[in-house]
């Protein structure tokens, strides 16, 4: 895959997405302290506020920032209107805050927050679509982006309808729309986007070559079909969808296994540790979800959600930040100085000791909290959340260290 930095936007455009996203992660962790895991329920307003804080202010914010950088780099075309990203992050942030306040305090403002988020999403969708239209030849990453963005709009539509119903403006059965909303956004947008980006970034950072793409292409097809079946909301198609979903997970895990074993770079740095923990968490998530399907024990479902979100998604994002942010800073700040003076290597810009300490806190926090959710150990859960919160603070410190890196630190 040819990857060019020629069309990448300036870091000052992307930085707010990453900074707000990391603050969103820390906020999510701090909100976890108020949760009583013995009373967990997916319809609880506070749980909904935590989930939306995590996915809107952290996951979606970081993904949008990363996509601003990676779409033109991979496609080798300029953004259609990159300046629109200056409007996306304020809209997403303000809308998210209003939605969270709606869940916690004033339900009537929930749809207004959702509408603002919707505008931000639509701007992102429109700009991405118009950028892709400038390309004459598509690759796997862009096909996955197209599919993910279609599910983004579908999930967003369900979300707006649910927000109006939650506020009491429209009389609807919210639970009937919940699975379509979750599957469209979490599996359809977030997970398929991760698949597309991971197939671009993992081989690049691990120097993996000459591997087959067959498994991941099958995974993408199975997952997309599974989500479509979920949207039809019939018993038979839903059962088939779950089978396709697990098969898709299996093919994707196998593809990651292939990339791992064909890698040339064997250094066990923070990126390696984060990716390994992320995909171990993903396997754990699938296992717990299968256990839930068999036993109907809701703690297994909550455990699966925990390892899938704070384990798989959070670690795959944080691990890539340790690669993406140093490269962006180096390219903008030090690339023009090459041949004129001594410039740092990318690994010089990372505080390895701090990153490894943060990894220990975060990984222990995920495991301790995850086990306590499954076993309903409230005190242990608090300890796990404390570890996770400390790890999040260290992650923020590390990224700020990279952003502020100067020549005199070489």
N, C-alpha and C positions, 0 to 999 in steps of 0.2 A: 504493500500500500504506500503510495506516495503521499507524504505529509509535508506541507509547506506552512511556514510561519508568516509568509508575506502578507496575508490578508487578515491576520489576527488583530483584534481591537486593542486599544491601549489598556494597560492594567488598571488605570484609574476608573475605567468603566466597570471592570469586573470586581474590583476590590470591595465595593459596598455589598455585593451579593455574598461574598465569602465572610465578611465581617459580621453582617447581620445574621447569616446562617449559623456561625459559630456561637454567637450570643443566643440565638434561638435554641441551639443544642443545650447550652448551659441552663437556660430558662426551663427547658423541658425537664432536665435532671432535678432542678430545685423544686419544681412543682410536684415531683414524685414523692417528696417527703410527706405530703399531706394525704397520701393514698393509704387506705386501710385495705390490705390485700385480702383479708378475710371477707370483705364485702364487695369484691370486684364485680362489676357488671358493665357490659359494653354500652348500655343505654344511660349510664350515669353521666350527668352533665359535666362533672369534674373530669372524669375519664375522657370524655369527648374533647374537652378543652386541652388536656395534655396531648392527646393524639394529634389534634390539629396544630398545636404549637410545634410539635416535633416534625410533622410532615410539611406544614406550610412554611414556617419560618426557618427551618433547618434544611430538610431534604429538598423541597422544591426550590428554595432560594439558591442553594449550592448547585443544584442541577442546572438551573437557568443560567447562572454565572458560568458554569463549565461549558454549557452549550454555546454561549456567546463566543467563547474562545475556540471550541473544537469544531463547530460546524464549518466555518470558513477554512480552518486549517486542513481538515480532512477533504473537503470538497474542492479546495484550491480556487475558490471564488470569493469575491467580497460580499459582505452582508448587503442585503437590499437596502436597509436603513438602520445601521447599527445604533444611531442616536436614540432610537426607540427604547433601547435598554435602559436609558436614563429615566424613563417613565415607568418601566416595569417593576423595579425593586421598590420604589415608594408605594405604588399601588398594591403590590403583594404584601408589603409590610403593614400598611394602614388597614387594608381589608382584613388581614389576619388578626390584628389587634381587636378590631371591631367584632369579628366572629368569636374570638375567645371571650371577649366581654359579654357577648350575647349568650354564650353557653353558661357563663358563670353568674351573670347579674341581670341583664336586660334582654330577654329572648327576642323582643321586637326589633332589635338592631341587627340581629343575626343575618337576615337576608340582605341588608344594606352592606354589611361587611362582605358577604358572599358575592354581591354584585360588583364591588370594587375589585375583589380578587379575580372575578370573572373577566373584567376589563383587562387586567394585567395579563391573564392567561391568553385572552384573545389577541392582544397585541403580540405576545410571544409566538402564538400559533401563526398569525398572519405573516410576521416578519420571517419566521423560519420557512414557511411554505414558499414565500416569494423568493427567498434565497435559494432554496432547493430547485426552483423552476429555472434558475440560471445554469443548472448543471445538465450536461448532455448525456452523461453516463453515471448511473447509480451504482453504489456498492452496498455491502451488507449493512454497514453502520447507518447509512442514510435510509435504507429500506426500513430498518428498525425504528429510526426516528419518525418516519412517516406513519408507521403503524401506531407507535406510541402516542403521537400527537392526535390521531383520530380518536383513540381511547381517552385521551385527555379531555377532549371536547365532550365526549359522551358522558364521562364521569362527572365533569363539571355541570352538565345539564341536570343530571340526577341530583347533584349536590345543591344546586339552586332551588330546585323543587322541594327538596327535603328541608332546606333552611326556611322557606316560606311556610311549610307545614309546621315546623318546630316552633315558629313564631306565632302560630295560631291564625295566620292570615288565610291559609288554605286548608281545607279539611281533607287530608290524605292519610293513608296508612304508611307511615314512614318506614316501618320494618320491611315492607314489601319492596322498597326501593334500595334498602341498605346494602344488600349483597351486590347489586349492580353497581352502586356507587363505589364500594370498596374494591371490587374486582377490576373495574375500569381504571381507577386511579392507581391503586397499589400494585396490582399485577400488570394491568394494561399499560399504564404510563411509566411508573417508577421502575418496575422490574424489567420491562422490555427496554427502557432507556439504559438501564444498567447493563443489560446483555449487549446492546450495541456499543456502548462506550468501553466496556471491558474487553470486547473483541478488538478494539482499536488500541487501548492503552496497555493491557497486559502483555501482548506480544512485543510491544515497543519497549516497555520498561524491563521486561525479562529477557529481551533479545531472543524470542522464540521464533523459529523459522520452519518452513516446510511441513506444516501440520495441516490436516484435513479440516475443512469448515463444515463438513457434512452434518455432524452431530448438532452443531449450534443452529444450522438452518432448519433442521427437523424440529429442534426445540422451539424456535421462533414460530414455526407453523402450528405446532401443537398447542402452544400457549395462546396464540391468537384465536384459534378455533375454540379453545376451551372458554375463553372470555366471552366470545360471541354466543356460545351455547348458554352461558350463565345469564346473559341479557334476555333470553327468551323466557326464562323463569318458569320452566316446566320441570316436573319431577324427573322424567326420563332424561332430558337433555342436561339437567344439572348433575345427575349421576355420571353421565358420559363425560361431562366437563371436568369433573374431579379426576377421573381416570386419565384424561388427556393432560391435565395439569401436572399430575405426578410423573407421567411419562416425559413431559417437556422438561420438568426439573431434572429428571434423570439424565436426559441427553445433554443438558447444559452442564451439569456437574461433570459428566464424562469429557466434555470439550475442555473444561478448565483443567481436568486431570491431564489431558493430552498436552495442553500448552505448558503446564507445570513441568512435565517430563521432557519437553523439547527445548526448555529454556537454556540459554548459554550463560546468562548472568546468575551466579550461584550465591552472591552476597546476601547474607541474612540481615538486611537492614530493617528500618522501621516499616518500609513499604512491604517487604516480604512478610514480616510478622503480622501486619495488619491484614494482608490478603489471606494468609493462612487462617487466621482467627475468623475472618469474615466468612470464608467458605465452610469452615467447620461449623460455624453458627448456622449457616444455611442448611447444611445437612441435618443439624440438630432440629431446626425448624420443621423441615419436612418430616423427620421422624416423629416429632411430637404431634404434628398435625394428623399423621396417619394413626397415631395412638388415640387421638381424640375421636377420629372417625370410627374407630373400633369400639372404644369404651364410652364415648359420649361424656367423658369427664371434662368439664369446662376449664379446669385448671390447666389441662394439657393444651387447650386452645389458647389460653392466656399466655402460657409458657412459650408456645410456638410464636405468637405475636411478638413477645418480648425479644426472643433470640433473633427473629426475623428483622425487627426494627433496630433495636439498640445493639444487636450483635452483627448481623449481616450488613444491613444498609449503612449504619453509622460507621462501621469500620472500613467498608469499601470506600466510603466518601473521605473519611479522615486520612486513610492511607494514601489516597490519590492526591490529597492536598499537599502532602509532604513531597510529592513529585512535581505537581503542576505549578504551585506557587513559586518554588525556587527557580524553575525554568522561566516563568513569566518575568520575574524580577531580574534574573540574569540577562535575559534577552533584551529587555528594555534598558537596563542600567549599565551592564558590563559588555554586551556584545559590541557596541561601537568602540570600545577601548582595546579590543583584541589587536595585538601587534603593536600597540602603542605603550602599554604598561602591563604589569602583572595583574591578571584577573582571577577571581576565585573559580574553583570547580564547583559544580552543583552541590556536591556533598559537603563542601566547606560551609555552605549557607544553612546547614541544619545542625542544631544542637543535639547530637546523637544521645548524649546522656539523659538530657531532659525528655527527649522523645521516647526513649526506652522506659524511663520511669513512668511517663504518662501512659504508655501501653500497658504496663503492669497494673496500674490503678484502674484503667478502663476495662481491661479484660477480666480482672478479678471482680470488678463491680457488676459486669454483665452476668458472669457465672453465678456469683453469690445471690444477686437479685433474682435471676432466673430460677434457680433452685428453690429459693424462698417462695416464689410465686406458686410453683408447682406444689410445694408442701405446706403452703399457707403459714409461713413463719414471718410474722410481721416485723419483729425486732431485727431479725437477720436481713430482711428486705431493706430496712433503714440503713443498716451497715453497708449493704451493697450500693445503695443510692449515694451514700456519702463517698465511697470510693470512686464511683462514676463521676460525681460532681467535681472531685479533686482532679480526676483525669481530664475532664473537660476544660478546667481552668488551665491546666498544663498545655493542652492542645492549643488553646487560644494564645497563650504566652509564646509557644513555639512558632505559630504562624506570624505573630506580630514581630518576633525576632527575625524571621526571614524577610518580611516586608521592609524592615528598617535596616537590613544588612548593608554595611558600607565597605568601601575599599580598605579602610584601615583595620578591618577585622580579619584580613587575610593573614 
